[in-house]
Amino acid sequence: MKLKFAGLNASIKPAGRFLFGRSALRRLGGIVLFCACFTLTRAQSPNGVFLTDTVEIGKPFRYSLSIRHRPNIDVLFPDTARHFAPFLVRDMTIFSTETGTRGSLDSAVYALITFETRPVQTLEVPVWLLRTPTDCTLVRSSADTVRLRERIQTQRPDTLRLATHTKVVVLKQQMNYPLLMIILMGLCALAGVLFLFFGGNIRTRIRRYQLYRQYMSFQRSFDRLTRNIGPETAPKDAGRAVVLWRKYMERIESKPFTSLTTREIAELVQDNRLADALKEIDGAIYGGVYSDHTQQSLRILSEVADSAYRRNSVHLVEAHQEATFD
């Protein structure tokens, strides 16, 4: 070339040498610029490499991405949510730009995870070069592959045989004591709250229900003794009915009706009918004198017991209301 350019210059006049030399320089500059651009483009190809040969499903592994470029060019690395399929990006480490005689170097290391079952998986990511605000060039990294390490044996050995007879093992039922304690504590707490706010009302209702049960039991027994009473059965059945009535009145009034005489009971109850009724019943019991008034006298005893029950039930309600207002 030197010799060629030298002979050519010796055979041309100065004016012609000047025009021809400018055209040659333009061609030579275009060739050099093309070679420089080709070399720059080759140098700006990103380098993407897996830092391991084999990976496992669900376990992280690392992937390195780097690119060398001119210092006046900005670089955009790929989006971690879109451009790493079929892998998922768990974490990434970005390194500071290093600038030297060979240009600037940008690099990052990504922690990836895969859930794909393909034995060989490949990754190639895009990188954008911003030469000017309106000029953006897309270049792709070198494709790199990684192999999936299988942990599950897919082929069963020939020596594996299925059991033809199985023995059923009966498991003992076990009590879940922690859960039982939680339920009991919850019930106790609920009962405590209810008793704190509604304790008086609950006690009154329980006491009234007990009075009602006692009264109904007395009425059933008293009616059974007096329903079919007659001259022959009057001494025995009437005597039992009076004893039953005395015990019920003693319980509900909290007074010794079983040890009081007929006159004392009449004075205590303060009912004009009760004295005559008790005398009539005593005549049927001890004198054998039975008449239609005997049945009427027994009904008076039943009415006196009913009045005592209703009076005590109302008294419980009034006492609860007074305690509430106080």
Secondary structure, DSSP 8 states (H G I E B T S, - for coil): -HHHHHHHHHTS-HHHHHHHHHHHHHHHHHHHHHHHHHHHHHHT--EEEES-SEE-TT--EEEEEEEEE-TT-EEE---TTTSSTTEEEEEEEE---EEETTEEEEEEEEEEEE----SEEEE--EEEEEEETTEEEEEE---EEEEE---S--S--TT----S------------HHHHHHHHHHHHHHHHHHHHHHHHHHHHHHHHHHHHHHHHHHHHHHHHHHTT--TTTIIIIIHHHHHHHHHHHHHHHTS-GGGS-HHHHHHHHT-HHHHHHHHHHHHHHHS----HHHHHHHHHHHHHHHHHHHHHHHHHHHHHHHHHH-
